[in-house]
Amino acid sequence: MRRPGTDRLLLLAVVSFLAAFAVLPAGAWLVGAAATESVRADGAVLGAAGPAFANSLLQGGLSAALAVAIGYPAGVFLGRYRWPGRGAVRSALLLPFLLPTLVMVLGLLDLLGPSGVLGGPFPALRWLTVGVPGIVAVNLLYNIPIVVVLTAVGCEAASPALEETVASLGGGPARAYRESWAAPSLAGAACGGLLTFVLSALSFAPPILLCGDRCATVEVAVYRLALLDAEPAAAGILAIALIAAFAVPAIAYVLLGRRLRGRGPRGRAARPIPWRSPVTWGLAAVFVAVLAGELALVGAVLFRSVVPPGATRWGGPWRVLLGPTTASHLGLSALAAVGNTLLFAALAAAVGIVLATAAAFAVVRAPTRGTPVALLLFVPVLLSPVVLAEALTTFWGPLVGGTANVWILIVLSQALLGIPFALQSLEIPLAGLGPAGREAAASLGASPWGAFVDAELPRARSGWQTALLFVFALGLGEFTATYFLLTPLSRFTTLPVAVYDLTADRLPGAAGAASALLLLLSLAVFAAVVASGGAEE
């Protein structure tokens, strides 16, 4: 670690990991699929993917447009103004992103469905739980907080000096907006909209649970071709089309996000709330509505897990979840599924934080590497969980021992999907430190790695802890890749997969209790993030 070139060696280790477990397996599968003669004669199978692409574009486009329309004013209120509890509320907004979309689906049904807390007494709300409206509603609940936070980051990165100059020259609030903070705030909203589009267009569980085959996305089509129809070559061709179609918005998100984070320190443009302005009241109303919607969904999941519809005795879903009926449907007990979930997430977090730390060191040593490294680490997300899982199964499955050791592939997939977000959580606080600390350490004889570990990481401790906990939380909620990798009644079943299986087996009470348990685990991780002091990283 003390030798020159350590940063390049560590970067090589990160690149090698991504190449070995994402690029190489996916490339081998996709190239093999493209070279398969039988695919060319199977136009009917691939032709059926047209509606899947249309569904992905429709659901992704609607979700992104509405997320920006709602999230932008809420993000402006969060980013422009100071108020008590702002940091804690900002952190709480990210909680839905730590949950699997399965929990969001069941939460929406618990809130607005026929037997929901609000859907029961108000039938007019039930249309938001079926078909495309239901899918879009889930996507919004999942992604609006991201748009809000990224818009707030853009507002906070605006130049107060420029705004003061505009005011001194007689410019009003509208002129200050146009000249000072419109561009960074809109850039933040656009960044959130791009991520919303990619995640929504590649959605897996909501279309299946809320609409069925007619709303299936490309992700669902790849899954069915590869696993259900035993057409891996056709699935590979469709995966190539998927990657080509969504590469542009994914790359634009990475590039715009890096530009946004590089604008400067956050929080410097925040100011007291001007309550005399009607615009401020409008912004506050949208922000409160977003926060209330997220809290209502969380509350509905917890409430229905204790008091199911028509129940005369509380706690029934929990007794079913922990009883023999659930164990017979899953092939293992609910507590064993919890143990698998925690173990895999912990191992994935360990792998992810080590590689993210190595990548952060390489970027700190040479900031020009930042964009290429960020693009490289985002490759597994662009591949999508289903494509990544199929590639790992095809390439590495036989080498690790097949289904007997499939847990290795689960850990790898969770780590690969979490690393880009871990690097973002770690890179932001490191970028704000400046070179003074490591230069002082170097002047005392420290190696570059020693200066990084002794002088910089301790000052970015909260960001490091946030990165670790964030990858762990994403592992807790990861469903799509894990579901693809597991066989039915596997002893490696995780809690998100258990939620889906129980829902498919028509055990809604047990599925609701499992969702609540998963939500409680995510709340515990969120509390740890806040306690670590890294809630705003």
C-alpha positions in Angstrom: 0.0 0.0 0.0 3.0 2.3 0.5 4.4 1.8 -3.0 3.7 4.3 -5.9 0.9 3.3 -8.1 -1.3 1.9 -5.4 -4.3 3.8 -6.7 -3.9 2.2 -10.1 -3.6 -1.2 -8.5 -6.8 -0.7 -6.5 -8.6 0.7 -9.5 -7.5 -2.4 -11.4 -9.0 -4.6 -8.7 -12.3 -2.8 -9.0 -12.3 -3.0 -12.8 -11.4 -6.7 -12.6 -14.3 -7.4 -10.3 -16.7 -5.6 -12.6 -15.3 -7.3 -15.6 -15.3 -10.8 -14.1 -18.8 -10.7 -12.6 -20.7 -8.3 -14.8 -19.1 -7.5 -18.1 -17.6 -10.8 -19.0 -20.6 -13.0 -18.1 -23.1 -10.6 -19.7 -20.9 -10.3 -22.8 -20.5 -14.0 -23.2 -24.2 -14.6 -22.9 -25.2 -11.8 -25.2 -22.6 -12.7 -27.9 -23.6 -16.3 -27.7 -27.3 -15.3 -28.1 -26.5 -13.1 -31.1 -24.6 -16.0 -32.8 -27.3 -18.5 -32.3 -28.9 -19.5 -35.6 -32.2 -20.6 -34.0 -33.0 -17.1 -32.8 -33.2 -15.8 -36.4 -35.9 -18.3 -37.1 -37.8 -17.4 -33.9 -39.1 -14.1 -35.0 -42.5 -14.7 -33.4 -41.0 -15.0 -29.9 -39.0 -11.8 -30.3 -41.8 -10.0 -32.1 -43.9 -10.5 -29.0 -41.5 -8.2 -27.2 -42.8 -5.1 -29.0 -45.6 -4.6 -26.5 -43.1 -5.0 -23.7 -41.0 -2.2 -25.0 -44.1 0.0 -25.4 -45.1 -0.8 -21.8 -41.6 0.1 -20.6 -41.6 3.4 -22.4 -45.1 4.3 -21.4 -44.7 3.4 -17.7 -41.2 4.9 -17.5 -42.2 8.1 -19.3 -45.3 8.7 -17.3 -43.5 7.9 -14.0 -40.6 10.2 -14.8 -42.8 13.1 -16.0 -45.1 12.9 -12.9 -42.2 12.4 -10.5 -40.5 15.6 -11.8 -43.7 17.5 -11.8 -44.4 16.6 -8.2 -40.9 16.3 -6.9 -39.5 19.6 -8.2 -41.6 22.0 -6.1 -41.1 19.8 -3.1 -37.4 19.7 -3.7 -37.2 23.5 -4.0 -38.8 23.8 -0.6 -36.4 21.3 0.9 -33.3 22.8 -0.8 -34.0 26.6 -0.6 -35.1 27.0 3.0 -33.9 26.3 6.5 -36.4 24.9 9.1 -36.2 22.8 12.3 -35.8 19.1 11.6 -34.8 19.6 8.0 -31.9 17.1 8.0 -34.0 14.3 9.6 -36.9 14.8 7.2 -34.5 14.8 4.3 -33.1 11.5 5.4 -36.6 10.1 6.0 -37.5 10.8 2.4 -34.9 8.3 1.2 -36.5 5.5 3.2 -38.8 4.3 0.3 -35.7 3.9 -1.9 -34.4 1.3 0.6 -37.5 -0.8 0.3 -38.2 -3.4 -2.3 -40.9 -2.5 -4.8 -42.9 -5.5 -3.5 -43.4 -3.7 -0.2 -44.5 -0.6 -2.1 -47.0 -2.6 -4.1 -48.5 -4.2 -1.0 -48.4 -0.9 0.8 -50.4 0.7 -2.0 -53.0 -2.1 -1.8 -53.1 -1.7 2.0 -53.7 2.0 1.6 -55.9 2.3 -1.4 -57.1 -1.2 -2.3 -60.6 -2.5 -1.8 -59.8 -3.5 1.8 -57.3 -0.6 2.2 -57.3 1.9 5.0 -58.4 4.7 2.5 -59.6 2.5 -0.4 -62.3 0.8 1.8 -64.2 3.9 2.8 -63.4 5.8 -0.4 -63.9 3.5 -3.4 -63.0 6.3 -5.9 -59.4 5.9 -4.9 -59.2 2.2 -5.9 -58.4 2.9 -9.5 -54.9 3.8 -8.4 -54.2 0.2 -7.5 -54.8 -1.6 -10.8 -53.3 -1.5 -14.3 -51.1 1.3 -15.5 -52.3 3.8 -12.9 -51.3 1.4 -10.1 -47.9 0.7 -11.6 -47.2 4.4 -12.0 -48.4 5.1 -8.5 -45.9 2.6 -7.1 -43.1 4.0 -9.3 -44.0 7.5 -8.0 -44.0 6.5 -4.3 -40.6 4.8 -4.9 -38.9 7.6 -7.0 -40.4 11.0 -6.1 -38.2 11.2 -3.0 -35.1 10.8 -5.2 -36.3 13.7 -7.4 -37.0 15.8 -4.3 -33.5 15.2 -2.8 -31.6 15.7 -6.1 -33.6 18.9 -6.7 -32.7 20.1 -3.2 -29.0 19.3 -4.0 -29.2 21.5 -7.1 -30.8 24.4 -5.1 -28.1 24.2 -2.4 -25.4 24.3 -5.0 -26.6 27.6 -6.4 -24.5 30.7 -5.9 -25.8 33.0 -3.2 -23.4 35.7 -4.4 -25.0 35.7 -7.8 -28.5 35.9 -6.3 -27.4 38.8 -4.1 -26.0 40.6 -7.2 -29.3 40.2 -9.0 -31.1 41.6 -6.1 -28.7 44.6 -5.7 -29.4 45.4 -9.4 -33.1 45.5 -8.8 -34.1 42.1 -9.9 -37.1 40.4 -8.3 -37.6 36.8 -7.2 -38.4 35.6 -10.8 -35.2 37.2 -12.2 -33.2 35.7 -9.3 -34.6 32.3 -10.1 -33.8 32.6 -13.8 -30.3 33.9 -13.3 -29.1 32.1 -10.2 -30.7 28.8 -9.1 -33.0 27.7 -12.0 -30.3 25.9 -13.9 -28.9 23.8 -10.9 -32.3 23.0 -9.5 -33.7 21.9 -12.9 -30.5 19.8 -13.4 -31.2 18.1 -10.1 -34.8 17.4 -11.1 -33.7 16.1 -14.5 -31.2 13.8 -12.9 -33.9 12.4 -10.7 -36.2 12.1 -13.7 -33.7 10.1 -15.7 -33.1 7.7 -12.8 -36.9 7.4 -12.4 -37.3 6.6 -16.1 -34.7 3.9 -16.1 -35.9 2.2 -12.8 -39.6 2.4 -13.8 -39.0 1.3 -17.4 -37.2 -1.8 -16.1 -39.7 -2.4 -13.3 -40.4 -6.1 -12.5 -42.8 -6.8 -9.6 -45.4 -4.0 -10.0 -46.5 -4.8 -13.5 -46.8 -8.5 -12.6 -48.8 -8.0 -9.4 -50.9 -5.0 -10.4 -51.7 -5.7 -14.1 -50.4 -9.0 -15.4 -49.2 -9.9 -18.9 -50.7 -6.9 -20.7 -48.5 -4.5 -18.7 -45.3 -6.6 -18.7 -42.1 -4.6 -19.2 -38.9 -5.6 -21.1 -37.5 -6.9 -17.9 -40.4 -9.2 -17.4 -40.2 -10.3 -21.0 -36.5 -11.2 -20.6 -37.3 -13.2 -17.5 -40.0 -15.2 -19.1 -38.0 -16.0 -22.2 -35.0 -17.1 -20.2 -36.6 -18.9 -17.3 -40.2 -19.8 -18.1 -40.0 -20.4 -21.9 -36.5 -21.9 -21.9 -35.4 -19.6 -24.7 -32.1 -18.2 -23.4 -30.9 -17.2 -26.8 -34.1 -15.2 -27.5 -33.8 -13.7 -24.1 -30.2 -12.6 -24.9 -31.3 -10.9 -28.1 -34.0 -9.1 -26.2 -31.5 -8.1 -23.5 -29.2 -6.6 -26.1 -32.1 -4.5 -27.3 -32.9 -3.5 -23.7 -29.3 -2.3 -23.0 -29.2 -0.4 -26.3 -32.6 1.3 -25.6 -31.8 2.4 -22.1 -28.1 3.2 -22.3 -28.6 6.8 -23.3 -30.8 7.8 -20.3 -28.6 5.7 -17.9 -25.4 7.4 -19.1 -27.1 10.8 -19.0 -28.1 10.2 -15.4 -24.5 9.4 -14.4 -23.0 12.4 -16.3 -25.6 14.8 -15.0 -25.3 13.5 -11.5 -21.6 14.0 -11.4 -21.9 17.5 -12.8 -24.5 18.3 -10.2 -22.4 17.0 -7.3 -19.4 18.9 -8.6 -21.0 22.3 -8.4 -20.0 22.9 -4.8 -20.8 22.3 -1.1 -24.4 21.8 -0.2 -26.5 23.9 2.1 -24.9 27.2 1.5 -27.9 28.7 -0.4 -30.5 27.7 2.3 -32.3 30.7 3.8 -35.2 31.3 6.2 -38.7 30.6 4.9 -40.5 33.7 3.5 -44.0 32.8 4.6 -45.4 36.0 3.2 -45.1 34.7 -0.3 -48.0 32.6 -1.7 -45.5 30.7 -3.8 -43.8 29.5 -0.6 -47.1 28.1 0.7 -47.6 26.3 -2.5 -44.1 24.7 -2.4 -44.7 23.8 1.3 -48.0 22.2 0.5 -46.5 20.0 -2.2 -43.7 19.0 0.1 -46.0 18.1 3.0 -48.2 16.1 0.6 -45.2 14.1 -0.6 -44.1 13.4 3.0 -47.6 12.5 4.0 -48.0 10.0 1.2 -44.8 8.2 2.0 -45.7 8.1 5.7 -49.2 6.9 5.0 -47.9 4.0 2.9 -45.4 2.9 5.6 -48.2 3.2 8.2 -50.6 1.2 6.1 -48.2 -1.7 5.8 -47.6 -1.8 9.6 -51.2 -1.4 10.4 -52.5 -4.1 8.1 -49.9 -6.5 9.3 -51.5 -6.3 12.8 -55.1 -5.6 11.9 -56.1 -7.3 8.6 -59.4 -6.6 6.9 -62.3 -8.0 8.8 -60.2 -9.3 11.6 -61.7 -9.9 15.0 -58.4 -10.7 16.6 -55.2 -8.7 16.1 -51.9 -10.2 15.1 -53.2 -13.0 13.0 -50.9 -12.3 10.0 -47.8 -12.6 12.3 -49.0 -15.9 13.7 -49.5 -17.3 10.2 -46.1 -15.9 9.1 -44.3 -17.6 12.0 -46.3 -20.8 11.8 -46.0 -24.1 9.9 -48.3 -23.0 7.0 -45.8 -20.4 5.8 -42.9 -22.8 6.3 -44.5 -25.4 4.1 -45.2 -22.9 1.3 -41.6 -21.5 1.4 -39.6 -24.6 2.2 -38.1 -22.9 5.2 -39.3 -20.9 8.2 -39.8 -17.1 8.1 -37.0 -16.7 10.6 -34.6 -18.6 8.3 -35.6 -16.3 5.4 -34.8 -13.4 7.7 -31.4 -15.0 8.5 -30.6 -15.5 4.8 -31.6 -11.9 4.0 -29.4 -10.4 6.7 -26.5 -12.7 5.9 -26.5 -12.0 2.2 -27.0 -8.3 2.6 -24.1 -8.1 5.1 -21.7 -10.0 2.8 -22.8 -7.9 -0.1 -22.2 -4.7 1.9 -18.8 -5.9 2.9 -17.8 -6.5 -0.7 -19.4 -3.3 -1.9 -17.8 -1.0 0.7 -14.3 -2.5 0.1 -14.6 -1.9 -3.6 -16.3 1.5 -3.3 -13.5 2.6 -0.9 -10.8 1.5 -3.4 -12.6 3.3 -6.2 -13.0 6.4 -4.1 -9.2 6.4 -3.4 -8.4 6.1 -7.1 -10.8 9.0 -7.9 -9.4 11.2 -5.1 -5.9 10.6 -6.4 -6.9 11.5 -10.0 -10.3 13.3 -10.2 -10.4 12.9 -13.9 -11.1 9.2 -13.4 -14.4 10.1 -11.6 -16.7 10.0 -14.6 -15.2 6.8 -16.3 -15.3 5.0 -12.9 -18.9 6.1 -12.2 -20.0 4.9 -15.7 -18.2 1.6 -15.2 -19.8 0.9 -11.8 -23.2 1.8 -13.2 -23.0 -1.0 -15.8 -24.7 -3.7 -13.6 -27.7 -1.3 -13.1 -27.9 -0.7 -16.8 -27.7 -4.4 -17.5 -30.8 -4.7 -15.2 -31.1 -7.3 -12.4 -32.7 -10.0 -14.6 -29.9 -9.8 -17.3 -27.2 -9.7 -14.6 -28.8 -12.8 -12.9 -29.0 -14.7 -16.1 -25.5 -13.9 -17.0 -24.2 -15.0 -13.6 -26.2 -18.2 -13.8 -25.0 -19.1 -17.3 -21.3 -18.2 -16.8 -20.5 -18.7 -13.1 -23.3 -21.1 -12.0 -21.6 -24.3 -13.1 -18.2 -23.0 -11.7 -19.6 -22.3 -8.2 -21.5 -25.6 -7.9 -24.9 -24.8 -9.3 -27.9 -24.4 -6.9 -25.9 -25.8 -4.0 -23.9 -22.6 -3.8 -26.2 -20.1 -5.5 -25.9 -17.9 -2.4 -22.5 -16.8 -3.8 -24.2 -15.5 -6.9 -26.9 -13.7 -4.8 -24.2 -11.9 -2.8 -22.3 -11.0 -6.0 -25.4 -9.6 -7.7 -26.4 -7.5 -4.6 -22.8 -6.1 -4.3 -22.7 -5.3 -8.0 -26.1 -3.4 -7.9 -25.1 -1.5 -4.7 -21.5 -0.4 -5.5 -22.4 2.6 -7.7 -24.6 4.0 -4.9 -22.0 3.3 -2.3 -19.4 5.2 -4.3 -21.8 8.2 -4.6 -22.3 8.2 -0.8 -18.6 8.1 -0.2 -17.4 10.4 -2.9 -19.6 13.3 -2.0 -18.1 13.9 1.5 -14.6 13.2 0.2 -15.0 15.8 -2.5 -15.8 18.5 0.1 -12.6 17.9 2.1 -10.1 19.5 -0.3 -6.5 18.4 -0.6 -5.1 20.1 2.6 -5.4 17.1 4.8 -3.7 14.6 2.6 -1.0 17.2 1.7 -0.3 17.7 5.4 -0.1 13.9 5.9 2.2 13.6 2.9 4.5 16.3 4.2 4.9 14.2 7.4 6.0 11.1 5.3 2.7 9.4 4.8 2.1 7.4 1.6 -0.8 8.3 -0.6 -2.8 5.4 0.8 -1.8 6.2 4.3 -2.8 9.8 3.9 -6.2 8.7 2.5 -6.8 6.3 5.4 -5.5 8.4 8.2 -6.3 12.0 7.1 -9.4 11.7 4.8 -11.5 8.7 5.6 -11.8 9.7 9.3 -13.1 13.1 8.3 -15.6 11.4 5.9 -16.5 8.7 8.4 -20.2 9.5 8.2 -20.1 9.1 4.4 -18.3 5.8 4.7 -20.9 4.5 7.2 -23.7 5.8 5.0 -22.3 4.0 2.0 -21.9 0.7 4.0 -25.5 0.9 5.4 -26.9 2.0 2.1 -25.5 -1.1 0.3 -26.7 -3.2 3.2 -30.2 -1.8 2.9 -30.3 -2.3 -0.9 -29.3 -5.9 -0.3 -32.1 -6.3 2.2 -34.7 -5.2 -0.4 -33.2 -6.7 -3.5 -35.8 -9.0 -5.2 -35.5 -9.3 -8.9 -32.0 -10.8 -9.3 -32.4 -13.0 -6.2 -35.8 -14.3 -7.4 -34.3 -15.2 -10.8 -31.3 -17.0 -9.2 -33.3 -19.0 -6.7 -35.1 -22.3 -7.4 -38.6 -22.9 -5.8 -38.5 -23.9 -2.2 -34.8 -23.1 -2.0 -33.1 -23.1 1.4 -31.6 -19.7 0.4 -34.9 -17.9 0.0 -34.8 -14.3 1.2 -37.5 -12.2 2.8 -38.4 -10.2 -0.4 -38.7 -13.5 -2.3 -40.8 -14.9 0.5 -43.2 -11.8 0.2 -43.7 -12.5 -3.5 -44.1 -16.3 -3.0 -46.7 -15.8 -0.3 -48.6 -13.3 -2.4 -48.6 -15.7 -5.3 -49.7 -18.5 -3.0 -52.7 -16.4 -1.9 -51.5 -16.0 1.7 -52.1 -12.2 1.8 -51.9 -12.0 5.6 -48.5 -13.7 5.8 -47.3 -11.7 2.9 -48.4 -8.5 4.7 -46.6 -9.5 7.9 -43.5 -10.4 5.9 -43.6 -7.0 4.2 -44.0 -5.3 7.6 -41.0 -7.3 8.9 -38.9 -6.2 5.9 -40.0 -2.7 6.5 -39.0 -2.8 10.2 -35.6 -4.1 9.2 -35.2 -1.2 6.7 -36.3 1.2 9.4 -33.6 -0.1 11.7 -31.0 0.4 9.0 -32.4 3.9 8.4 -32.1 4.7 12.1 -28.5 3.5 12.0 -27.8 5.8 9.0 -29.2 8.8 11.0 -27.3 7.8 14.2 -24.1 7.5 12.2 -24.3 11.2 11.4 -24.3 10.5 7.7 -27.9 11.0 7.0 -27.5 13.8 4.5 -24.5 12.4 2.5 
